């Protein structure tokens, strides 16, 4: 085979170019830390790199979502805690207002204190997050949760829905709680006694009972709201109103409280019993007054009543009522009416205050319940944030194993390729610097 000078030059040139390319590639790996830059260099490695990059980006977004949720839940928990503290302060003021020695000025001062706290609660119910959304308005977050109408009523504008955010591939966390569920959907400790309330005398204390009619002078009231609320919660049947009927069967100076059906037939055992004192029956937080004119000679009779469906309202409107009641001058007692339309008196004011105390307690329990829900979600979101961070690190390490080169290996390859290029350059000079005259001599 004949080897020409041009072929020698071309072969050495090709070798130099290859060595130089290896130096460039090793230098690029050293500078970038990457094993390859294009899919042509490593098709399977590039496919794995793209998949890992997508997973890493997803977990970074999940982590961002989770942190936003954590901030929102923290803000909601703080707002609910402040509302609870405000309600607790109002409950203290209500206890003070029962003091019979207070004059009109002292009651007016307490009313103003409650009014200011009411305004604070109203503001807290309309709390906004960093994006300007009302956190208690549900999905309708651009609308204030509560608004004050021209007639002095506080109206809830929240819908019953809640917002959710994906914080991992499989977990969706609730980020808000609707004020409609927190502040509206709880019953009021109203006088739940309805129906044919009255005393029917001179009848046997055994069913079936004749129709009970309302009588002049017969009154019923809630004497102890705490005890009555327990009775109501234990016996009120939301699914069947026909079972919410009761009879107090009187026999002489004693009585017994029985649950009956719509026809007056006894359903269960005796609920409670006691003695009649001064014409009054006090049982399960209720007080019934039976006029002497309607008590029969043998002292037997029946009081029949039903428990009605609980009313619902927000605490803001209830506070407005007691504020107005506290502002009624004592000189107007007996002529003015309270917020429920009853003739105002010192005794009526005391009953209204006692009623509102129970209303405030119900509202506090409701707020505390949702504060617990928020706290539980907040604790869970902290664990999710850590999990997202760990999973993102795992994906990053897996991607690095596929795409990144070891630093020591990169240095070694670069030095080796540089040495190969240097040797190629030196051999090129030696080979092509020789001439025929050098050979002859």
Number of C-alpha atoms within 10 A of each C-alpha: 3 5 7 8 9 9 11 14 14 11 11 18 15 12 16 19 14 14 21 18 14 19 21 15 18 24 19 17 23 21 12 14 17 17 22 20 14 10 11 10 11 14 12 11 18 19 12 15 19 12 12 21 15 13 16 21 12 17 23 18 16 23 23 15 18 27 17 16 24 21 16 20 27 16 18 26 21 15 22 25 17 15 24 22 14 19 23 16 14 23 21 12 17 21 12 14 22 18 11 10 8 12 12 15 12 15 22 20 14 20 24 15 15 23 19 12 19 22 12 15 22 19 16 20 24 21 20 22 15 10 6 10 18 25 31 32 30 25 20 20 22 14 17 20 27 23 15 13 9 7 6 10 15 19 16 19 19 26 17 16 16 19 17 14 16 16 25 20 10 6 11 13 18 14 22 23 24 24 26 21 18 22 20 19 15 20 15 23 24 20 17 19 19 14 15 15 20 23 28 23 19 15 18 15 18 12 12 11 17 12 13 18 14 15 15 12 13 15 16 20 16 24 18 18 23 18 14 20 20 12 16 20 9 9 16 18 15 12 7 8 15 14 19 20 26 24 23 25 23 27 18 15 15 16 24 19 21 21 22 21 16 13 14 19 17 18 13 10 10 12 15 12 18 14 17 19 11 11 14 15 23 21 24 20 17 18 16 22 19 22 16 11 8 17 18 14 9 12 15 20 25 26 23 28 22 22 20 19 15 16 13 14 18 23 24 20 16 18 20 18 17 22 21 14 24 23 17 19 15 14 10 12 17 13 11 17 16 20 17 11 8 14 15 22 20 13 12 17 22 16 18 22 21 21 23 24 23 19 24 23 18 18 24 22 15 19 21 18 14 17 22 14 14 25 16 12 18 22 12 13 20 14 11 19 21 13 15 23 16 13 16 22 14 14 19 16 14 15 20 17 14 18 18 17 17 15 14 10 13 22 16 14 19 21 15 15 22 19 14 17 21 15 14 19 16 11 13 17 11 10 12 12 9 10 9 7 7 8 7 6 5
